[in-house]
Amino acid sequence: MIAALIGAAIITGLGVAYFNYELPRLRTAEQIALGRSVYMANCAQCHGAQLEGQPD
């Protein structure tokens, strides 16, 4: 009986953790703007301004 309860608690915990991980993360307009500026300054040269990437 105790083993079944422990197992159920573990499965429930894993389900809750997965559900929380999969939820979209809300961001403020300020955070989005900061991310955009960091990407443009450090990543866009190789990955493209529109996230299109480069061949090879």
Buried (B, 14 or more C-beta within 10 A) or exposed (E): EEEEEEEEEEEEEEEEEEEEEEEEEEEEEEEEEEEEEEEEEEEBEEEEEEEEEEEE
